[in-house]
Structure formats: C-alpha cells, structure tokens
Amino acid sequence: MDIKEKLVGFFRQCVRVWHVLKKPTRQEFTTVAKVSSVAVLIIGLLGFLVSMAIRFAIK
C-alpha cells in the first residue's frame, strides 16, 4: 500500500464522517457544556486535594 492509496483512503473516511455529522441542538450543546464543566471542576478539585496532601505530607 503506497502513500497515495493511504491518502485516498483517509480522504474517503473523512468525507464519510463529514456526511454523518450534524449540528447539535441547543439542548445537546448545553448538556455537553454542563457535563464538561462539571468534569473540569472535579479534575481541578482532585488536583488541588492531591497538591494539599503532598504539602502536608512534606511538612
């Protein structure tokens, strides 16, 4: 399989995905935004707790 065949295959896959895509509704967008923000907050909180635990463990 040469580079030209790989590029053509990749392009065909991209076109296929492009045809399946659709714009999210307002409700879908707000749901994804809410879930993402909660996940970022949880990860940030965990990072903060780990850093505090390490600070207290060092002292």
DSSP file (Angstrom, degrees, kcal/mol; ACC not computed):
  #  RESIDUE AA STRUCTURE BP1 BP2  ACC     N-H-->O    O-->H-N    N-H-->O    O-->H-N    TCO  KAPPA ALPHA  PHI   PSI    X-CA   Y-CA   Z-CA
    1    1 A M              0   0    0      0, 0.0     2,-0.1     0, 0.0     0, 0.0   0.000 360.0 360.0 360.0 116.3    0.0    0.0    0.0
    2    2 A D     >  -     0   0    0      1,-0.1     4,-1.9     4,-0.0     3,-0.2  -0.301 360.0 -96.6 -90.1 177.3    1.7    3.2   -1.1
    3    3 A I  H  > S+     0   0    0      1,-0.2     4,-2.4     2,-0.2     5,-0.2   0.836 120.2  57.2 -64.6 -34.1    1.2    6.7    0.2
    4    4 A K  H  > S+     0   0    0      1,-0.2     4,-2.4     2,-0.2    -1,-0.2   0.916 107.4  47.4 -65.0 -42.5   -1.3    7.7   -2.5
    5    5 A E  H  > S+     0   0    0      2,-0.2     4,-2.4     1,-0.2    -1,-0.2   0.883 111.6  51.4 -65.4 -38.4   -3.6    4.8   -1.6
    6    6 A K  H  X S+     0   0    0     -4,-1.9     4,-2.5     2,-0.2    -2,-0.2   0.917 111.2  47.4 -64.4 -42.7   -3.4    5.7    2.1
    7    7 A L  H  X S+     0   0    0     -4,-2.4     4,-2.6     2,-0.2    -2,-0.2   0.906 112.1  49.3 -65.8 -40.8   -4.2    9.3    1.4
    8    8 A V  H  X S+     0   0    0     -4,-2.4     4,-2.3     2,-0.2    -2,-0.2   0.916 112.4  48.4 -64.5 -42.2   -7.2    8.4   -0.8
    9    9 A G  H  X S+     0   0    0     -4,-2.4     4,-2.1     2,-0.2    -2,-0.2   0.911 112.3  48.6 -63.1 -42.4   -8.5    6.0    1.9
   10   10 A F  H  X S+     0   0    0     -4,-2.5     4,-2.3     1,-0.2    -2,-0.2   0.915 110.9  50.8 -63.5 -42.9   -8.1    8.6    4.6
   11   11 A F  H  X S+     0   0    0     -4,-2.6     4,-2.4     1,-0.2    -2,-0.2   0.902 109.1  51.1 -62.0 -41.9   -9.9   11.2    2.4
   12   12 A R  H  X S+     0   0    0     -4,-2.3     4,-2.3     1,-0.2    -1,-0.2   0.897 109.8  49.9 -63.6 -39.9  -12.8    8.8    1.8
   13   13 A Q  H  X S+     0   0    0     -4,-2.1     4,-2.4     2,-0.2    -1,-0.2   0.903 110.1  51.0 -64.6 -40.1  -13.1    8.2    5.5
   14   14 A C  H  X S+     0   0    0     -4,-2.3     4,-2.5     1,-0.2    -2,-0.2   0.911 110.5  48.6 -63.5 -41.9  -13.1   11.9    6.2
   15   15 A V  H  X S+     0   0    0     -4,-2.4     4,-1.9     2,-0.2    -1,-0.2   0.901 110.3  51.7 -64.9 -40.4  -15.8   12.5    3.6
   16   16 A R  H  X S+     0   0    0     -4,-2.3     4,-1.0     1,-0.2    -2,-0.2   0.920 112.3  45.3 -62.6 -43.9  -17.9    9.7    5.1
   17   17 A V  H >X S+     0   0    0     -4,-2.4     4,-1.6     1,-0.2     3,-0.5   0.902 109.1  56.9 -65.7 -40.5  -17.7   11.2    8.6
   18   18 A W  H 3< S+     0   0    0     -4,-2.5    -1,-0.2     1,-0.2    -2,-0.2   0.869 105.5  51.0 -59.2 -37.8  -18.4   14.6    7.2
   19   19 A H  H 3< S+     0   0    0     -4,-1.9    -1,-0.2     1,-0.2    -2,-0.2   0.779 109.8  50.1 -71.6 -26.1  -21.7   13.4    5.8
   20   20 A V  H << S+     0   0    0     -4,-1.0    -1,-0.2    -3,-0.5    -2,-0.2   0.761  90.6 100.7 -82.5 -26.1  -22.7   11.8    9.1
   21   21 A L     <  -     0   0    0     -4,-1.6     2,-0.3    -3,-0.1    -3,-0.0  -0.189  48.7-178.6 -61.5 149.8  -22.1   14.9   11.1
   22   22 A K        -     0   0    0      0, 0.0    -2,-0.0     0, 0.0    -3,-0.0  -0.986  34.5 -99.8-145.7 154.2  -24.9   17.2   12.2
   23   23 A K        -     0   0    0     -2,-0.3     2,-0.0     1,-0.1     0, 0.0  -0.552  45.6-116.5 -72.6 132.8  -25.1   20.4   14.1
   24   24 A P        -     0   0    0      0, 0.0    -1,-0.1     0, 0.0     2,-0.0  -0.358  26.7-114.2 -70.2 150.1  -26.1   19.8   17.7
   25   25 A T     >  -     0   0    0      1,-0.1     4,-2.6    -2,-0.0     5,-0.2  -0.308  31.7-103.5 -73.2 167.7  -29.3   21.2   19.0
   26   26 A R  H  > S+     0   0    0      1,-0.2     4,-2.5     2,-0.2     5,-0.2   0.889 123.3  50.8 -61.0 -39.0  -29.2   23.9   21.7
   27   27 A Q  H  > S+     0   0    0      2,-0.2     4,-2.3     1,-0.2    -1,-0.2   0.915 110.1  48.8 -66.5 -42.9  -30.2   21.3   24.3
   28   28 A E  H  > S+     0   0    0      2,-0.2     4,-2.4     1,-0.2    -2,-0.2   0.921 112.2  49.6 -61.7 -43.4  -27.5   18.9   23.3
   29   29 A F  H  X S+     0   0    0     -4,-2.6     4,-2.5     1,-0.2    -2,-0.2   0.927 111.6  46.8 -62.5 -46.2  -24.9   21.7   23.3
   30   30 A T  H  X S+     0   0    0     -4,-2.5     4,-2.4     2,-0.2    -1,-0.2   0.875 111.8  52.0 -66.5 -35.9  -25.9   22.9   26.8
   31   31 A T  H  X S+     0   0    0     -4,-2.3     4,-2.5     2,-0.2     5,-0.2   0.935 111.8  45.5 -63.7 -46.0  -25.9   19.4   28.1
   32   32 A V  H  X S+     0   0    0     -4,-2.4     4,-2.5     1,-0.2    -2,-0.2   0.898 113.0  51.2 -64.0 -40.1  -22.4   18.7   26.8
   33   33 A A  H  X S+     0   0    0     -4,-2.5     4,-2.3    -5,-0.2    -2,-0.2   0.908 111.3  47.5 -63.9 -42.1  -21.2   22.1   28.1
   34   34 A K  H  X S+     0   0    0     -4,-2.4     4,-2.3     2,-0.2    -2,-0.2   0.938 113.6  46.6 -64.6 -47.0  -22.6   21.3   31.6
   35   35 A V  H  X S+     0   0    0     -4,-2.5     4,-2.2     1,-0.2    -2,-0.2   0.906 113.2  49.9 -63.0 -41.7  -21.1   17.9   31.8
   36   36 A S  H  X S+     0   0    0     -4,-2.5     4,-2.3    -5,-0.2    -1,-0.2   0.911 110.7  48.8 -64.6 -42.7  -17.7   19.1   30.5
   37   37 A S  H  X S+     0   0    0     -4,-2.3     4,-2.3     1,-0.2    -1,-0.2   0.886 110.8  50.2 -67.2 -37.3  -17.6   22.0   33.1
   38   38 A V  H  X S+     0   0    0     -4,-2.3     4,-2.4     2,-0.2    -1,-0.2   0.909 110.7  50.4 -64.8 -40.8  -18.5   19.6   35.9
   39   39 A A  H  X S+     0   0    0     -4,-2.2     4,-2.5     2,-0.2    -2,-0.2   0.907 110.0  49.6 -63.7 -41.7  -15.7   17.2   34.8
   40   40 A V  H  X S+     0   0    0     -4,-2.3     4,-2.5     1,-0.2    -1,-0.2   0.913 111.4  49.7 -63.9 -42.0  -13.2   20.1   34.7
   41   41 A L  H  X S+     0   0    0     -4,-2.3     4,-2.5     2,-0.2    -2,-0.2   0.911 111.3  48.6 -62.9 -42.3  -14.2   21.2   38.2
   42   42 A I  H  X S+     0   0    0     -4,-2.4     4,-2.5     2,-0.2    -2,-0.2   0.924 112.9  47.1 -64.6 -44.1  -13.9   17.6   39.5
   43   43 A I  H  X S+     0   0    0     -4,-2.5     4,-2.3     1,-0.2    -2,-0.2   0.906 113.2  49.4 -65.3 -40.6  -10.5   17.2   38.0
   44   44 A G  H  X S+     0   0    0     -4,-2.5     4,-2.4     2,-0.2    -2,-0.2   0.905 111.0  49.6 -63.4 -41.3   -9.4   20.6   39.3
   45   45 A L  H  X S+     0   0    0     -4,-2.5     4,-2.7     2,-0.2    -2,-0.2   0.911 110.6  49.9 -64.4 -42.6  -10.6   19.7   42.8
   46   46 A L  H  X S+     0   0    0     -4,-2.5     4,-2.5     2,-0.2    -2,-0.2   0.917 110.8  49.8 -62.5 -42.4   -8.8   16.4   42.7
   47   47 A G  H  X S+     0   0    0     -4,-2.3     4,-2.4     2,-0.2    -2,-0.2   0.905 111.6  48.9 -61.8 -41.7   -5.6   18.1   41.6
   48   48 A F  H  X S+     0   0    0     -4,-2.4     4,-2.4     2,-0.2    -2,-0.2   0.921 111.4  49.0 -63.9 -44.2   -6.0   20.7   44.4
   49   49 A L  H  X S+     0   0    0     -4,-2.7     4,-2.4     1,-0.2    -2,-0.2   0.896 111.6  49.4 -64.0 -39.3   -6.6   18.0   47.0
   50   50 A V  H  X S+     0   0    0     -4,-2.5     4,-2.3     2,-0.2    -1,-0.2   0.923 111.2  49.2 -65.4 -43.1   -3.5   16.0   45.9
   51   51 A S  H  X S+     0   0    0     -4,-2.4     4,-2.2     1,-0.2    -2,-0.2   0.895 112.3  48.4 -64.3 -38.2   -1.3   19.1   46.0
   52   52 A M  H  X S+     0   0    0     -4,-2.4     4,-2.4     2,-0.2     5,-0.2   0.904 110.6  51.1 -67.2 -40.2   -2.6   19.9   49.5
   53   53 A A  H  X S+     0   0    0     -4,-2.4     4,-1.9     1,-0.2    -2,-0.2   0.900 110.9  48.6 -63.3 -39.3   -2.0   16.3   50.6
   54   54 A I  H  X S+     0   0    0     -4,-2.3     4,-1.9     2,-0.2    -1,-0.2   0.902 110.2  51.6 -68.2 -39.7    1.6   16.4   49.3
   55   55 A R  H  X S+     0   0    0     -4,-2.2     4,-1.5     1,-0.2    -2,-0.2   0.918 113.3  44.1 -62.0 -43.2    2.2   19.8   51.0
   56   56 A F  H  < S+     0   0    0     -4,-2.4    -1,-0.2     1,-0.2    -2,-0.2   0.823 111.9  53.7 -72.9 -28.8    1.0   18.4   54.4
   57   57 A A  H  < S+     0   0    0     -4,-1.9    -1,-0.2    -5,-0.2    -2,-0.2   0.834 107.6  50.9 -72.7 -31.6    3.0   15.2   53.9
   58   58 A I  H  <        0   0    0     -4,-1.9    -2,-0.2     1,-0.2    -1,-0.2   0.872 360.0 360.0 -73.7 -37.0    6.2   17.1   53.2
   59   59 A K     <        0   0    0     -4,-1.5    -1,-0.2    -5,-0.2    -2,-0.2   0.495 360.0 360.0 -71.2 360.0    5.9   19.2   56.4
